[in-house]
Amino acid sequence: MAQSQREELKVMAERALLVGVALPGHDIDERDPLGELRALAKTAGAEVVGEMFQRRAKPSGRTFLGKGKVEELNSLIKMTSASLVVFDNELSPAQVRNIEKETSCKIVDRSELILDIFANRASTAAAKLQVEIAQLEYTYPRLRAMWDHLGQVTGGAPLGIGTRGPGEQQLEIDRRLVQNRLVRLKRELEEVQERSTRDVATRNHQHFTVGLVGYTNAGKSTLFNRLTAGGAFANPKLFATLATRIERWDLGGGNAAMLSDTVGFIRNLPHHLVASFRSTLEETIAAKLLLVVLDVSDPRAAMQRRTVNETLDEIGATTQPRLLLLNKVDQFDDPKALAGWQDKNPEALAISAVSGEGLDAVRRRVLERFLGGVHDVRIELPMGDTRAIMFLEQRAEVLDREYEDGNAIFSVRIGRRQLDGLLALGSPFSINAQKPHEAIAELWPEEKVEAPRRVRPHEIHVGEGSV
């Protein structure tokens, strides 16, 4: 096929055929096995003109599809005048090359399609760097399949030293160019990430941070706009959000958290993309609480939840609690199915980011986490310490007040974080007739948790796969 067909990776406005091969153990939606791939293709801008689906015990080593299906695909390409075939599977470089030879049509696998969407959606400098690194990581082991300019550089007529002989193979030039470009990009991304790391560390030290995570198109950005001043781009297309957005979230009672909205996850997300986007996902890794947003109206919700949990584990977001939010209950037609989700996940909260249903319960649950666990205690302090008294009146739930011998005794329902604020005032007081630090140690025993290790861009290596 022509060189220009493979060098142009964009799928914008192309007539596309979708192909899926279901292998044993793969998660698929039996009612619409190519539904997610169709949404991805449309998000990329392709016009879907046909679909083909096959079940196999194992893929064909040469063309992934069986011989008969390749012939059927060829006929379908001619019938629909398709210029692009998108596979819902990850293909090897040799398989891409072989199918293209058989069909004379450009072949794109699932990973390449997702990379194309990210490339079109990237708007910030960091996102563009991350996408290009991921594309080069993906491209490196596929150079031979992607380009057919593998002849040797002859150097022209033998006019002097260094101009004679076969020269260097074009493939080796391409490899070196990719490697050099990767080194430069990773150095730039490292600088961006170091600034981001400092910002995240400062924010986590000064605020209670909450991260919204979930499958792409689960409704995270809509929920983010509901809970904060808004500004996140909410769109029904997949991967509407690539860059992280952070806003103040008022929890009530003078308390606030910093809420972050970031890129959504998806099944079989290319591992190079996950590695490159670690700096964007650092807000998620460092957050003190994760709100896992799940679209329970989607028939693939169970698979999507597994994907989100597996991706969180992969990026190292494993030390903080996760609160499951069952979103889009306003679109749920089957109350029994929703009850089934709640029976299996008793801590989960049913919500609708669109209507606002259940969001007060989310705020209360997060506030409880923010306060560090709530206890009923007796706090005794000097009656003349108006700052500390005002703090308790405004920031804690006062159950009773007593005054004797120049002291005020408050029975309050209070959290650990509020007590830290009271301690910061420098006021003399006791908790349950004990010194504050002794009482806090008994009521809120600390557990030391090791922070997840951050992977730096220079630790992401180009694969040594065959080309």
N, C-alpha and C positions, 0 to 999 in steps of 0.2 A: 504494500500500500504506500501511498505518497508520504514523504516525510512530514509535510505540513499537517497531516491528519493526526499524527501522534504528538507533535510538539504543542498543538493547541489543546490544552486540557479543559478549557471552559466548556460548559454544556449549555450556556445561555441560548435560548431560542432554537435549540436543535430538536429534531424529531427523534424521540427516544423509544426504544423497546425495553421493557423490563423483564429480567430473567431471574428466577429464584430456584435454588436447588435445596430441598429440605433433606438434611442428613440426620441420622439417629441422634437424639439428645439435644437437638436445636430447638430453641423457643420460637414457635410460630403461632400466629393467629389463624386457627383452622378456618374461620369464616372469611378471612381476607388476608391470605398469607403474604401478599405483596403490598398491603396497605401502607405500611411505614415507608417502604422504598418509593412508592408512588408520591407520598407527601414530600420526601426528600428531593425527588426529581423535580417536582413542581416548585419547591422552594428554590432550587437552583435555576429555575427558569426554563426547564425543558418542557416540550409538549409531548405527553405520553400518547403514543399511537398504537400500542399493542403490548401484550403481556404473555409470558410463558412461564409455566411452573412445572417442576419435576421432582419426584421423590427418588432418592437413590440411597443404597446402603453405604456407598462410598463414592467420592468423585472420581471421574476419569482423570488419570494422571496427565494426559495430553491436552484435553480440552475442557475438563471439568464436567461438561455435559456428555451424555452418551452420543454415539455416532448418529443415531437416528434423530435425536433432538437437535444436533448441529445442522443437519439437513433441513429440518423443520424451521429452524431459526433463519437459515439462509432464505428459504421461501418467504418467510414472514417479513424479512428485511426488504425484499424486492416488492412484495405486495403493498407495504406501507410506505415505501420510499424513506425508510429510517436512515439517519446518518450516524446514529449512536445506539449502542447496546449497553445497558447498565445492569450489572450483576449484583444481586443481594448477598453476595459472598465475597470473600477476599481471594483473589486469584494470584497465582505465582507469575513471575515475569514470563516464563516459558508458556504458560497457559494463555496469557494475554496475546503473546506473539502468534501462537498457533491458531487461536480463534480468529484473530484478525486476518490471517492468511486464508482461512477457510471461508470467511464471510466478506472480505474486502470492506469492512466497516470498523469504525473506531469502537474499542471496547474499554469500558470504565467499570471498575469494581466499586463496592460499597465505600471502602476507605477513601478512594480517590474522589468520589462524589461528595463525601462529607468535607474533605479538604477544600474542594472547590467552593462549597457553601461558605465555609469559614473565610476563605480568601475574599469572597465578594462582600461579606458582612464586616470584616475587620475595619475599624475606623480609627482606633487609637494607635499611637506609635508602638506601644507594647504588643497589642494584638497583631499588628502587621508583622512585627519581628517574629512572634511566636508561630504564626501561620507559615511564614516562609521557611523557618527552621523545620517545621513539621513536613512541609512539602519536599524539602531537600532530603530529609531523612527517609521519606517514602520513596523518592526518586532514585536515590543512590543505587540500591540493589536492582533497579529496573532499567538502567541505562541502555542495556543491549536491546531490551524489548521495546523501549520507547523511541529510540532513534535508529535509523538505518544508515546514518552517515559514518560507517565503521571502516571506510577505506583508510589507507595510510597517507600521511602527508609526505609528498615526494620531494618538496623543496624546489621544484622547478628544474631548469637546466643546470648542469654541473658547472657553475661559474666560480666557485671558490670553496674554501674550507667551511664545512658545516652545511653546505647546500646540496651535498650528494647523498645518495642512499635512501633507504625507505623512510627514514625519520621516525616519528613517534606515532603510534596508533591513535586515532581520534578518540577511541574509548578511554585511553589512559589520560588524554588531555581533559576529557569531560570529568573523569573521576577527580583529577587534581583540582579542577575549577570548583567542583561541588565541595570538596573538602576545604579549600581555601575560603570559599564563601561562608561555609558553616562556621569556621573559626571566627570570622569577623562578626557574623550575626550573633553568635553566642557571647562574644565579648560585649557587644552592645546590650544584649538582653541582660547580661550579668549586672551591668551598671544600672539598668532600669530596675532590676529585681532588688538590688541592694537598697535603693531608695524606697522601694515598696516595702521591703522587710522592716526598715526603720519606722516607716509610717504605721505599719500594722502593729509593731511592738508598742509604739507610743499609744496608739488607740486602745489596745488591749489593757495597757497599764492604767489608762485614765477612765475607761468606760467598760460597761458590760456589753459585750459584742455578741450578736445573734446572726447566724447565717441562714439564708433561704437556699435550700438545695432541692433538686428533684429532676425528674425526667424532662427533656425538652418539651415545651408546650403544656406543662402541667398547670400553668397559671401562676408561676412565681412572681412575674413582673406585675401582673394585675393585683396580686396580694400585696406586693411591696408598695404600690401606689395607694392602696387602701389604708395601709398601716402608717404611712409616713406622708411627708409633704409631696411625695410622688416624683415624677420626672423620668421614671424608667420607661423604656420603649416596650409597650405591650402589644403583641401582634400574634395572631393565630398561627403564623408560619413557624416552622422549626428553627431553633437557634436565633430567635429574635434578639437575644441578649448575648453579647460576647464579652464586653468589658464589665468590670465590677462597678456597681453603683452603691454608695453608702449614704444613709440618711439617719437623722435622729428619729427615734420612735418613742413617743410619750406613753409611758406605762401607767400614769396616774400617780397622785400623791407626791408630786415633785420628783418622781423617778423617771429615768429615761434610759434607753439602750441604743446602741448603734446597730442598725439593721443593714445587712449587705445582700445584694441580689447579684448573682453571677451566672455564668454560662450553664445551660442545662446539660444533663448527661443523656446518653443514648446507647442502645445495645451495640456491642462491637465497635465502640468508639476507637478509632485508630490509636494504638499505643504511643506512636510518635506525637500525636496531637495531645494526648494526656500529659506526656512528659514535657512538651513545650509550654503547655498552659499551666504548669504548676505555679508560676508566679502569680497568674490571675487567680488561681484557686487558693492562694495563700490565706486570703480572708477566711475561707471555709475551714482550712486546716487549723487556723489559730482561734476560731470563734469559740466562745465559752458555752454556746448552746446552738444546736442545729435544728431548724424546723424543716422536716422532710415533707415537701408538698407532693401529694399523690392524686392524680386524676382518677378517682374511683369510677367515673362514668365510662372510662375507656375499657374495652374488653380485655386489653393486654395489661391491666393494672398490676397484676401479680408479678408478671415478668419485669415490668418497669421498676417495681419496688426492689426486686432482686438486683437489677442492674445498678440502681442508685446505691444500694448498700455495698455492693462489690466495688464500685468506683470509689466510694468514700474510703473503703479499706485500702484500696490501691494507692490513693494519694496521701494516706497517712492521717486522715481525719478520724481517729479512733479513740481519742481520750475524752471527748466531750459527750454529754447526753444528747440523744436524738428524740425529738417529739414529732410523731407522725400526724400530719394534717390531711384528713380525707376531703379533698377539694372537689368542687363542682357537684355538690349534693343536689343543687337546684336542677341538674340535668339527669338525676337518677330517677328512673321510672319504676324501679323494683325495690320497695322498702325492705324486703326480706334479704336482698343481696347486701344492702347497706348494713343491716343488722348483723349479717354474717361477718363483715369486715370488723365491726365494733366488738363482736363476741371474741374474735381471734386477737384483737388488739385493744384491750380494755382501756389503755392509757391514751389511745388516739382520740382526736377531736374532729367531729364532722363540721365542715365549713363550706361557705361559698364566697370566694373572693369577689365575685360579681355583685351579689346581693348584700354581702356583709354578714350573713348568717354565721353564727358561731365565733365571730372574731373577738367578742368580749371575753369568752372563755379562754381563747388563746392568750389574750393580754393578761388575764389573771394568772394563768399557768406560768407564763414567762416572768411575771412580776414575782411570783413565789420563788422561782429559780434565781432571779436577780437579787432577792433579799437573802439568799443563801440558806433557806429553810427557816421557818417561822416558829418561835417559841413564846409562850406566855411567861413573863418574868416580872420581878419587882425591882425597880430602879430607884435608889435613894440618892438625892443630890441637894445641895444648898438651895434654899428657897430664893435667894437673891441671884442665882445664876440664870438670868432671864434667857440668855442665848440657848443654853441646853434645854430649858423648859420649852421654849418655842420650837426647838428642833423636835422634841418628842411629840408635841401637840400637832405639828405639821407632817411629820414623817412616819410616825408610828400609829397604831390603832390603840388609843387609850381606853382601857377597860374600867379604871377607877383611879381616884386621886385622894391622897391623905396628906395632911400637913401637921407636923408636930416638931417641937424643939428646934424651930428654924429650918427644918428640912422638908422637902417635898418628896413624897413616896408615890411613884406612879406604877400602877399595874398595867402593863402594856403587852400587846402582841407585836413582836418585833423580829426583824431578820438580822442575820449576821452582817450584811452589808450596811444596814442602818446603824448598827452598833459601831462599825468601823468609822462611820461619819461622826458619831457622837464622840468617839475617842479622839478624833482629829481636832475637835474643838478645844481639847486640853482641859476639860472640866473635871473636877473631882466627883466621882460617883461610885456607887457599888451596885452589883447585880446579885440579887438573892443573898444579900449580906456577905458577898464575897468580893474580892478584888476583881475588876473587870476581866483581866486576862485569864485569871483562874476559872471564872465562870464560863467565859467563851470557850476555853479549851475543853471543858466538860460538855457544854451544850453542842458545840460544833467541832468535834474532833477532826483535825486536818489529816488528809491523806496526800502524801507527796506523789505527784504524777509526772512522769518524764514527758517533756514536750516532744512531739513528732519531729523527726529529722527532716530538714528541708533539702531537697535535691536541687543542686545548682545546674545551670545550663551546661557548664563544661563537663559535667559528669554524664551527659547524655551522649552516647557513642554511636557512630554510624555502624550499621550492621555489616557483617562480613559475608552476607549471603551471596550465592552465585549470581553472576550477571551475564 
